[in-house]
Amino acid sequence: MRAVGADGRGDDGHRRYGRSRRSRRSPRSAPRSTSRSSWAAREADDPSDADACREAALRLLDAAPRSSGTLREKLSDRGYNAEVVEDVIARLRQVQLIDDEAYARAAVRYCAGRLMGGRGALTELSRRGVERNLAQMVVAQAESEGVFEDAAWELGRRYAAKTEGMEPDRRRRRFWSAGGRKGHNPDTLRRVAQELL
């Protein structure tokens, strides 16, 4: 009987049992060409096909809520004609599958939850394809309701707890830096810092 070493090889150098490290690896599975993301990224076969454009829009909306601006951009990127895209978006508005104002308000709530300020919320709404006039209106309303003021105070409380024991100047610098990145009003940050830091 031939001796077998710890590596599974006999004294003649041939493997006696087990599989090589390479053979134990499971083969890579083939990419799924029918996944939702690959379908959504597919270019239009017929740029003037309104039914296909509408179907693409519905799939995009099924994946995530979107503003009409973002939807317009994505459908245009897929090669649909601008006129077809506008007709589809108008129809989706009519049946209330797109509501830019409701979408903008939800986005502002998201921003406030992340302790962002008015300037930060405007930037986020712009990134999400919300029309500038609508974004400004929704942010101004949230500002008047004290939404961003509350967010600034909560940010201040968190930084007060996080930086407890540090020198006052260093605490304020860290808070100011965070508040600036989040787009808060400097006057609000100043009041919060004076009170809490």
C-alpha positions as CSV (number, residue, x, y, z in Angstrom):
1,M,0.0,0.0,0.0
2,R,1.4,3.4,-1.0
3,A,1.9,6.0,1.8
4,V,-0.3,9.1,1.6
5,G,1.0,12.4,3.0
6,A,-0.9,15.1,4.8
7,D,-1.4,17.0,1.5
8,G,-3.3,13.9,0.1
9,R,-0.4,13.0,-2.3
10,G,1.1,9.6,-2.4
11,D,4.9,8.9,-2.4
12,D,4.8,9.0,-6.2
13,G,3.5,12.6,-6.1
14,H,-0.1,11.9,-7.3
15,R,-3.1,13.0,-5.4
16,R,-4.8,10.0,-3.7
17,Y,-8.0,11.6,-2.2
18,G,-9.9,14.8,-2.1
19,R,-9.9,17.6,-4.7
20,S,-7.5,20.3,-5.5
21,R,-8.2,23.8,-4.1
22,R,-9.1,24.9,-7.5
23,S,-11.6,22.1,-8.1
24,R,-13.4,22.7,-4.8
25,R,-14.4,26.2,-5.9
26,S,-17.9,26.3,-7.2
27,P,-18.1,27.4,-10.8
28,R,-19.2,31.0,-11.3
29,S,-22.8,31.2,-12.1
30,A,-23.7,32.8,-15.4
31,P,-25.0,36.3,-15.2
32,R,-28.8,36.5,-15.2
33,S,-29.7,38.5,-18.3
34,T,-33.4,38.6,-17.2
35,S,-32.8,40.5,-13.9
36,R,-34.9,43.7,-13.3
37,S,-31.8,45.9,-13.4
38,S,-30.6,44.6,-16.8
39,W,-34.2,44.9,-18.2
40,A,-34.5,48.5,-17.0
41,A,-31.1,49.4,-18.4
42,R,-31.9,48.0,-21.8
43,E,-32.2,50.5,-24.7
44,A,-35.4,51.0,-26.5
45,D,-36.0,48.8,-29.6
46,D,-38.3,51.5,-31.0
47,P,-37.8,55.0,-29.7
48,S,-41.4,56.0,-30.6
49,D,-43.1,53.0,-29.0
50,A,-45.3,54.6,-26.4
51,D,-46.4,51.3,-24.9
52,A,-42.8,50.1,-24.4
53,C,-41.9,53.5,-22.9
54,R,-44.9,53.3,-20.5
55,E,-43.9,49.8,-19.5
56,A,-40.3,50.9,-18.8
57,A,-41.6,53.8,-16.7
58,L,-43.8,51.5,-14.7
59,R,-40.9,49.2,-14.0
60,L,-38.8,52.1,-12.9
61,L,-41.5,53.4,-10.6
62,D,-42.1,49.8,-9.3
63,A,-38.4,49.7,-8.3
64,A,-38.5,53.0,-6.4
65,P,-40.5,56.3,-6.2
66,R,-39.1,58.9,-8.6
67,S,-39.7,62.5,-9.6
68,S,-40.9,63.2,-13.1
69,G,-37.4,64.8,-13.7
70,T,-35.6,61.6,-12.8
71,L,-38.0,59.5,-14.7
72,R,-37.7,61.7,-17.8
73,E,-33.9,61.4,-17.6
74,K,-33.9,57.7,-17.3
75,L,-36.4,57.1,-20.1
76,S,-34.4,59.5,-22.4
77,D,-31.2,57.6,-21.5
78,R,-32.9,54.5,-22.8
79,G,-33.4,56.2,-26.1
80,Y,-37.1,57.0,-26.1
81,N,-38.2,60.1,-28.0
82,A,-38.7,63.2,-25.9
83,E,-42.3,63.6,-27.1
84,V,-43.1,60.0,-26.2
85,V,-41.5,60.5,-22.8
86,E,-43.5,63.6,-22.1
87,D,-46.8,61.9,-23.1
88,V,-46.0,59.0,-20.8
89,I,-45.1,61.2,-17.9
90,A,-48.3,63.3,-18.4
91,R,-50.4,60.2,-18.4
92,L,-48.7,58.9,-15.2
93,R,-49.4,62.3,-13.6
94,Q,-53.1,62.0,-14.6
95,V,-53.5,58.6,-12.9
96,Q,-51.5,59.9,-9.9
97,L,-48.6,57.5,-10.3
98,I,-46.3,60.5,-10.3
99,D,-46.8,63.3,-7.8
100,D,-43.8,65.6,-7.7
101,E,-45.0,67.6,-4.7
102,A,-45.7,64.5,-2.6
103,Y,-42.3,63.1,-3.6
104,A,-40.5,66.3,-2.7
105,R,-42.2,66.4,0.7
106,A,-41.2,62.8,1.4
107,A,-37.6,63.7,0.3
108,V,-37.6,66.7,2.8
109,R,-38.7,64.4,5.6
110,Y,-35.9,62.0,4.7
111,C,-33.4,64.9,4.8
112,A,-34.7,66.1,8.2
113,G,-34.4,62.5,9.4
114,R,-30.7,62.7,8.4
115,L,-30.4,66.0,10.3
116,M,-29.9,68.0,7.2
117,G,-30.6,71.7,6.8
118,G,-32.5,73.7,4.2
119,R,-29.5,74.1,1.9
120,G,-28.7,70.4,2.1
121,A,-32.3,69.5,1.4
122,L,-32.4,71.7,-1.7
123,T,-29.3,70.0,-3.0
124,E,-30.8,66.6,-2.4
125,L,-34.0,67.5,-4.1
126,S,-32.1,68.8,-7.1
127,R,-30.1,65.6,-7.2
128,R,-33.4,63.7,-7.3
129,G,-34.7,65.6,-10.3
130,V,-37.2,67.8,-8.5
131,E,-37.9,71.0,-10.4
132,R,-36.2,74.0,-8.6
133,N,-39.2,76.1,-8.0
134,L,-41.1,73.2,-6.4
135,A,-38.0,72.3,-4.4
136,Q,-37.7,75.8,-3.1
137,M,-41.4,76.0,-2.2
138,V,-41.3,72.7,-0.2
139,V,-38.1,73.6,1.6
140,A,-39.4,77.1,2.4
141,Q,-42.5,75.6,3.9
142,A,-40.5,73.1,6.0
143,E,-38.2,75.9,7.1
144,S,-41.3,77.9,8.3
145,E,-42.5,74.9,10.2
146,G,-39.2,74.7,12.1
147,V,-38.2,71.3,10.5
148,F,-34.6,72.2,9.9
149,E,-34.3,74.2,13.2
150,D,-35.3,71.0,15.0
151,A,-32.8,69.0,13.0
152,A,-30.0,71.5,13.9
153,W,-30.8,71.2,17.6
154,E,-30.8,67.4,17.4
155,L,-27.5,67.5,15.6
156,G,-26.1,69.8,18.3
157,R,-27.3,67.4,21.1
158,R,-25.6,64.5,19.4
159,Y,-22.3,66.4,19.0
160,A,-22.5,67.7,22.5
161,A,-22.7,64.1,23.8
162,K,-20.1,62.8,21.3
163,T,-17.5,65.5,22.2
164,E,-18.1,65.7,25.9
165,G,-14.8,66.3,27.7
166,M,-13.1,68.0,24.7
167,E,-12.0,71.6,24.7
168,P,-14.9,73.9,23.9
169,D,-13.3,75.3,20.7
170,R,-12.7,71.9,19.3
171,R,-16.3,70.8,20.1
172,R,-17.6,73.8,18.3
173,R,-15.4,73.3,15.3
174,R,-16.5,69.7,14.9
175,F,-20.2,70.7,15.2
176,W,-19.8,73.6,12.8
177,S,-18.1,71.3,10.3
178,A,-20.9,68.7,10.5
179,G,-23.6,71.4,10.3
180,G,-22.0,73.0,7.3
181,R,-21.7,69.7,5.5
182,K,-25.4,69.1,6.2
183,G,-26.4,72.5,4.8
184,H,-27.6,74.2,7.9
185,N,-28.1,78.0,8.3
186,P,-25.0,79.5,10.0
187,D,-27.2,81.6,12.3
188,T,-28.9,78.5,13.5
189,L,-25.6,76.7,14.1
190,R,-24.4,79.7,16.0
191,R,-27.3,79.6,18.4
192,V,-27.1,75.9,18.9
193,A,-23.4,76.0,19.6
194,Q,-23.7,78.8,22.1
195,E,-26.4,76.9,24.0
196,L,-25.1,73.4,23.9
197,L,-21.3,73.7,23.4
